[in-house]
Amino acid sequence: MAGTYFKCWKWVPKTFGLIPTSNPPMGAVFFYAGGDILLTKIVDYWKSKTTGKPIEIVIES
């Protein structure tokens, strides 16, 4: 809120021209939360595909 008070930045009235914003912007909260959920799903999927497989390390001398 201090940034908008000192006019360092401003919020546009609508995110992507669709989602109304406020200060703090609720649209940004929606996208951050959605991004966190999506990233969690991707990491869980990646872990399920890689967990349990042995890692082979070859040391050549």
C-alpha positions in Angstrom: 0.0 0.0 0.0 2.9 2.4 0.6 4.0 2.0 -3.0 0.7 3.3 -4.3 0.6 6.0 -1.7 3.9 7.4 -2.8 3.0 6.7 -6.5 5.8 4.2 -7.1 3.2 2.0 -8.9 -0.5 1.8 -9.5 -3.1 -0.9 -9.9 -5.1 -1.2 -13.1 -8.8 -1.2 -12.7 -9.1 -4.8 -14.1 -6.6 -7.6 -14.4 -6.6 -8.8 -18.0 -9.6 -6.5 -18.5 -11.8 -9.0 -16.6 -11.1 -9.3 -12.9 -11.7 -6.1 -10.8 -8.7 -5.1 -8.7 -8.3 -3.2 -5.4 -5.4 -2.4 -3.2 -4.1 -5.0 -2.5 -5.2 -6.6 -5.7 -7.4 -9.6 -5.2 -6.9 -10.7 -8.8 -3.1 -11.0 -8.1 -3.9 -13.1 -5.0 -6.1 -15.4 -7.1 -3.3 -15.9 -9.7 -0.6 -16.4 -7.0 -2.7 -19.0 -5.2 -3.6 -20.7 -8.5 0.1 -20.7 -9.5 1.1 -22.2 -6.1 -1.6 -24.9 -6.5 -0.5 -25.7 -10.1 3.2 -25.8 -9.1 2.4 -28.2 -6.2 0.5 -30.5 -8.6 3.4 -30.5 -11.0 6.0 -31.3 -8.3 3.8 -34.1 -6.9 3.5 -35.6 -10.3 7.2 -35.3 -11.0 8.0 -36.9 -7.6 5.6 -39.8 -8.3 7.4 -40.5 -11.5 10.9 -40.3 -10.1 10.6 -41.7 -6.5 11.7 -45.3 -6.0 14.0 -45.4 -9.0 17.6 -46.0 -8.1 20.1 -43.5 -9.2 23.2 -45.0 -10.8 26.5 -43.2 -10.1 29.5 -44.3 -12.1 32.9 -43.2 -11.0 35.7 -43.7 -13.5 39.3 -43.7 -12.4 
